[in-house]
C-alpha cells in the first residue's frame, strides 16, 4: 500500500461460528505491555482473545535480566498458550517486531498462523545499530536520564488518549543498550526467508526504521506492506485506529484461511 492509503479490514465472515483467532502482542525497546492498551481494548471489545506480554527487563519483569533466549522464551510461552485456544496472530513493534520475526522464522516452526511486524524493517547490525546505541546512551546521560525529551516527543506527536500508554509500565532505561546490542545476534534475513505464514510489515510514513524496507520485501516476497500516513516510529499509539484496522485485516485473513471451523462461538456478520 502507498502512503496516504487507509487500511480497511475485510467484511467479517458470514458464518455463525467463528475461528477463535488469538492475538499475541510484543512491545518494543524500553516500553512494556501497556503500549498496547488501545489494541487490547479494541480486540476485547470485538470479542477477540489477546495477550500483551512483558519481555524480561521490561514492565512487570523490570528486575529480570534481558537476554535473547529469555525474550524468545517469553514469546514462545505466550504463543503456545494462545495456540491452545485458536490460530495465533503474532504482532510485534520495533524490537518486539524483530524478535517476532526471529521467532516465527526460527529453525523450529512455532505455532504462529500469521505475523504482523511493525516499525522494524531495519537490520539490527553495523553502523545503523551503533548509531542507535550511541543516541540512546547520549540521551540517558542527560539530566533525568533525558526523559524530558521523551515526554516532549510524546506530547507533540501522540494523541492525548494514548499518550500515557507508552510509559505507563515504566521505562526500561537500564536494559536498553544491552537489549539493542543483543539484537545483532539475530539472523533476520534467514528468518524472513523461512516465514511462509501470512506476513504484514506495518510502518509509519516517517519511520526511521524503513531503511531496509525493500530488502525485507525481497526476502519475504509474499509479505504485504502497509504504510500509515503522517506517522513516525510510534505508529501503534499515533494512529491507533489505523493500526487496529491492520490487526483486524490479519485476523480476517486467518479466519478465512481456517475456513470457519467451530472453535468458538462468534457473532453473526450483521452484529459487527
C-alpha positions, 0 to 999 in steps of 0.5 A: 500500500502507498502512503496516504492509503487507509487500511480497511479490514475485510467484511467479517465472515458470514458464518455463525461460528467463528475461528477463535483467532488469538492475538499475541502482542510484543512491545518494543525497546524500553516500553512494556505491555501497556503500549498496547492498551488501545489494541487490547481494548479494541480486540476485547471489545470485538470479542477477540482473545489477546495477550500483551506480554512483558519481555524480561527487563521490561514492565512487570519483569523490570528486575529480570535480566534481558537476554535473547533466549529469555525474550524468545522464551517469553514469546514462545510461552505466550504463543503456545498458550494462545495456540491452545485456544485458536490460530495465533496472530503474532504482532510485534513493534520495533524490537518486539517486531524483530524478535517476532520475526526471529521467532516465527522464522526460527529453525523450529516452526512455532505455532504462529498462523500469521505475523504482523511486524511493525516499525522494524524493517531495519537490520539490527547490525553495523553502523545503523545499530551503533548509531542507535546505541550511541543516541540512546546512551547520549540521551540517558546521560542527560539530566533525568536520564533525558526523559524530558525529551521523551515526554516532549516527543510524546506530547507533540506527536501522540494523541492525548488518549494514548499518550500515557500508554507508552510509559505507563509500565515504566521505562526500561532505561537500564536494559536498553543498550544491552537489549539493542546490542543483543539484537545483532545476534539475530539472523533476520534475513534467514528468518524472513526467508523461512516465514511462509505464514501470512506476513504484514510489515506495518510502518509509519510514513516517517519511520526511521526504521524503513531503511531496509524496507525493500530488502525485507520485501525481497526476502519475504516476497509474499509479505504485504506492506502497509504504510500509515500516513503522517506517522513516525516510529510510534505508529501503534499509539499515533494512529491507533485506529489505523493500526487496529484496522491492520490487526483486524485485516490479519485476523480476517485473513486467518479466519478465512484461511481456517475456513470457519471451523467451530472453535468458538462461538462468534457473532453473526456478520450483521452484529459487527 
